[in-house]
Every structure is written in structure tokens, then in C-alpha cells.
């Protein structure tokens, strides 16, 4: 299936963000995302610039030519780390609100008949599991960013990893509502890898764009629900 179909689902999340059926549930995730990105955006930009300068200064003279090839990838990769880092924190704080939003968009009772409180608590546990999954992959890849030459490969790998992680991040809300645990969410996304990666790549791009990044969290939750419904993600578990 085409990655573009996944990206289109995110776009529909943005266009239906203030639908009257769930408008009231969008406000809390929107406020959390806005505060975190507004507070962290300037800090991340400065730290990224400092890191790029430090990396360039550390290169020996005979590898100076790598600066022109590697520093753009290095800078982009660091920005992606910041984008996913802020997204992970925002989702950890906003997990109960995102869970309620996904339930409203899907229009289905939670699997197993769990109450709202139980589902909210489960969503926080899921966020911690996703954070652990991210760190196990991000830390080794982050180390490679500092190795001259190797970071030519690490930069593109960060793009791919970031898209995959954001797909899992948001698909977890509708799929957990339907009773899937995080390992099952990963398998469901892998079975629809094209749309899932397209969705995650679009979310990654939106997270890097001022203005859109403030709206990303609730829009991506809605878009993930559309993706689950229309691409049958998780239907074959």
C-alpha cells in the first residue's frame, strides 16, 4: 500500500481537528503541545547549533571536507531527535486526553469494557513502554551521529527511525483502545508498513514546521484513527 495514503490520513486529522464531535477533547492536547514546543523550540535550536559547531571543530584538518557533506545531515538528525523527544514528552503528559480523543473519534467502546480511568492509566503505561522502545534504538544511533563519515549513514537512518517511531506513537491510541498491547501495535503497523511509514514521515515533517507542530498531537491522534479505520491496521491480528 502507498505511503501517500498514510500521509493523507494525517492531513485529514488536521482538517477535522475542530470537528464539533470532539472539539472539546482537542483543547487539552493542543495546549500541552503548544506549551512544550514553544518553550522547547528555541532551546532545541540553540543546542543543535552548538552541537553542530562542536562537531565541526572536532574534525581533524584532513577530514575537513566532510563538513560540507555531513553537517546538514547531522543538523537535521539532531532536529529530528528534538522533535521526537518533545513529542514523546507531550504524549506522556497528554496520554489520558489523547486516549479520550481516540475513543471519541473511533466511536467505539473500549475493548474489554475498561472504564475511562483504567484506560487513562493504561495509556500512561503504554507511553513509558514506547519511550523505552525509542531509547533502545535512539541511543546507539545517536552515538553514530558523532562519528565522522559514519554519520552520513546515521542521518538518513534517523529519518526512517523517526517516521517509524511517530507512526507507532500515534497508532497506539486507537489500537490500544481496541485492545492491542504495544507489541501487537508494532506487528499491526509492520503489516501495513507503507501507510504507517507515510503517516509517520508526514508527522515528522509537521513536527519540524512552526505552527503545524503546535497542532500535531491532536491532529495525529485523529489521523491515526482514520488510518486504523480505512487501512484496516490491526484488523488481521
N, C-alpha and C positions, 0 to 999 in steps of 0.2 A: 504494500500500500504506500501511497505517496506521502513523503514528509510534509508536503504542502497542505494536505488535509488536516494534519495536526496543527500547523501554524494557523490555518483558517479557524480552528476551534478557539484558539486564544483570541483571535480578532473578534469573534462573536462574544467572548467573555467581556471584552472592552465595550462593545457596542450595546450590550444588555446590562451593563453594570448597575444602572439605576432603574431597572425594571421595578414597577410598583410591587410585584410579588415578593421581592426580597430586599427592597431598598433599605429598610431599617436595619437589616443584618449586615449591610456593606459598610456602614459608618464606622464601626469599631475597628475592623481590619484596616480600613482606609486611614484612620487616624494613627494607628500604630505604625503602619508603613511610612506615612508621611513624616512622623517624628523621627524615626530611626534613620531614614535616608537623608533627611535634611540635616540631622546632627552629624551623621557619619560621612556624608558625601565629601565635604571639604577636607575632613581628616584623612579619608582614604586617598584623595587626590594628592595631598601633600606627602603622605607616606610613600605612595607609589613613585612620585617624582624623586624623593630622597633615595629610595631603593634602586631606581634606575641609575641615578648618578653614582651611587656607591658601587654598583656592579660594573659600570663603565670604568671607574677609577681603578678597580681591582684587576682589570685585564692587563696582562703584560704587553709591552710595545709590539712584539711580533704578532700578537693576536688583535691588534687594534682594528684591523679590517673587519673583524666580526661585529664591531659596534654597529655598523651600518646594516648588517643583516639581522642581527639578533635582538637589538634593543627594542624595535617595535613589537616583536612577538613577546618579549619579556614584559614590556609595559602592559600590553593587552592581557597577558596571562595574570599579572598582578591585579589588574582591574577586575578580571573575572573572579579571582579569589575573593576580593572585597564584595563584589555583587552577591556571590553565593553566600558569603559569610553573613552579610546583613540580612539576606533573605532568610537564612536559617534561624537567626535570632528573632526576626519579625514573626516567623511562623511558629516558633516555640512560644512566644508571648501570646500570639493570636490564635493558637490552635483551637481553643474552645469555640471562638467566634467563627473560625473557618469551618469547623465541623457542623455548626448550626446552619451556616450558609449553604454548605454542600447538601445537607438534608433538605433544606427548603427548595433548592434548585432541582434536585432529583425528584422531590415529591413522593418519597417512599419512606415507610417506617424503617428504623434501623434493624439490621439483621440480628436475630436472637432476642428481639424485644427489649434491648437495653434502654434504660431511661436516659434523659438528657445529661444528668450529672455523670453517670457511668461512662457515657460516650465521650464527654468532655475530658474526663480523667484518662481514658484510654488514648485519646488524641495526643495528650501531652507525653505519654509514654512512647507513642509512635514517633513523635518528634525527636526524642532522645535517641531512639534506635536509628533514625535517619541521620542524625548528627554523627553517631559513631560510625556508620557506614561511610559517610563523607570523609571523616578524618582518616580512616584506614587507607583511603585511596589518595586523599589530597596531600597528606604529609610527605609520602615518598615522592610524589610527582612534584611537590613544591621544592623539595631539595634539588631536584634535577634542574629547576629553573636557574639555579645559581652556578651551574657548571657550563662554562663557555663551550659553545659548539653543540653540546647535548641539548641546550635549551631551544635550539632550532626545531627539535622534535617535541620537546615538552610543551611549547606554546600551543601548537595545534591539538595536542592531546588534551590540554586544559579546555579547549573549546568543546571537544567531544564529551569529556567528563562533565563539564558544567551543564551542557544540554541534557545529558542523561540524568544527572542528579536533580535538576529542576523538574524534569518530567516525573520522576519518582516522587519528588516533594509534593507536587500538587495532585497527581493521580491518587496518592494515598488517601486523600479526603473522601472522594466518592467511593473508592473501592473498600476502604475501611468501613464506611457506612453500610456497605453490602456484605460485610463480614470477613473480608480478606485481611490476613495479617501482613506484615511488611515483606517477608519472603515471597508470599503469594502475589503481592503487588509487583514485585520485581519480575516474577515469572510472567505475569499478565502483560506488563509493559514490553518484555522481551518478545512475546508472541505477536505484538503489534509494534515492532521496533521502529519502522519507518514513521508512522504518525506520531509515536511517542517522542522520537528524537526531533521531529519537526516542531512539535509543540514546545519541547524544552529549549530548542535553539531560538525560537521566537521569544520565549520568556527571557532568555539570556540577553537577547538584543534589547528587549524592552527595559530590562533592568539597568542597561547602560545609557538609556536616553532620558535626560532630565524631563520631568513632567510625567512621562509614561511610567517611570519607575515608582512614582508615588501611588499610582493606581494598580500596580502589578498584582499585589497579593490577592485582593478580592476578585479581580478580573481573571486571574489564573485559576482560582478555585472554580469559578463559574465555567470557564473554558474547559477545565478538566472534566467537569460533569458532562458537558456537551460531548467531549471526546469519548468518554465511557459509554454514553448512550448511543452515539452514532457510529463509532468504530468498533463497538462490541468488545471493548477492552475488559478482560476479566470474565467474559461470558463462557469461555471454554475451560474454566478451572476444574 
